[in-house]
Amino acid sequence: MTIGDPNITPTQYSSMVKLHEYTELSQNHLGRLVGMDKATMQGVVRRLKERRLVDSRPHPGDARRTLLSLTTDGNRLITKLLVNGPAVSRETLKPLNNQEQRQLLELLSKIV
């Protein structure tokens, strides 16, 4: 089972989810929210911009910062992908029993 677009990587997906949630973020802040280093974040943003899923603009108060937001196509795609998210999570957790699933999710919540 896939999230719904075979060309969206997990790092791209998590970045798009945060942009959908916050509407607009600096590239630096987005990287911190999704736990990516600067170089990885730059590559993710570049690929999303190439697909016209993310747009950028200079920060009005600080020209060194870039603000990112989803394009109309990006919003349309992430809305579709978010619908598939719970089914992918269920499929991922399927090999674990209920207690193991709860334990894994609790442990993951500690590092997020």
N, C-alpha and C positions, 0 to 999 in steps of 0.2 A: 504494500500500500504506500502511495506517495501523498505528499501534502496537496497535490493538485497541479503542480507545474514542475516537470522534471528539470527545468533549467534554473530553478531557484534553490540555492544551497541553504543549509541550515543557518549559516552566518547572515546571508542575505535576508532570509525569512525573519530572523530575530531582529535585525535592523529595521525591516519594514514594519514589524509589529510595534516596535517602540516609536517609530515615526507616526504610525497611525494613532497610537495612544497619546502622544504629546503634541501632535500636529507639526511642530517645528522645533528642531534642536540643532545646536552647533555640532559639527562633526566630532569634536573632542568629547562633548558630553554624551553623544550617542555611543561612542566607543567605550566610555566608562560604563554606561548603562548595560551594554551587552557583553562587557568583559573582553574587549578586543584591543590589542595594541595598535599604535598609530599606523604602522605599515599595513597591517591586515585591514584596518578600517578604511584606509585609502583605497585599497584594491576592491573592497566590497562596494564602496560608494561609486567608484569609477565604473564598475560593471553594471550597477543599477542605473546609473546615469546613461550609459550606452544603450540600455534597453528602454530608456525614457520612462523609468518608473520612479525616479527621484530627481528633484530639481534642487539647485542651490542658488544662493544669493549672498552677497557680502553682508556681514552684520552691520547694521546702521551705526552702532556706537563703537565698533572696533573692527577696522578694516583687516586685521590679521585673522579674524574668525569668519568661518563660512557657516551659514544657516542652511539646513537641509529640510526638505519637506517632500511628501509624496506627490506625484503628479496625479492627474485624473486617472490615468491608466494604472498607476501604482495603487491608488485607493481602491479602484475596481478590483484589481488582482488580490490585494491583501484581504479584502472583504470576502472574496471567494475562498481564499486559502484558510482563513480563520474558521470558516464553517467546517472544514475538513480536519482541523486540529484535534478535536476530541477523539475522533475515530482513529487517527494515527497514534495518539497516546494510548488508547485502549489496546491497539494491536501491538505496540511496543512493550506494554506491560503484561501482555497475555501469558508469557511463559512463567510468570511469577504468581504465587498464590496471593490471596487477599492480604495476609499479614506482611508478606514480602513487598507487595506493592506499596502499602502504607509506609513501611520502613524506608523503602527507597525514596519515596516522595518527601518524607520527613528529613532524610539526610540531604537530599538535593536542596530543600528549602533553606538549609543552614548555609549553603555556599552561594546562594543566589542573592 
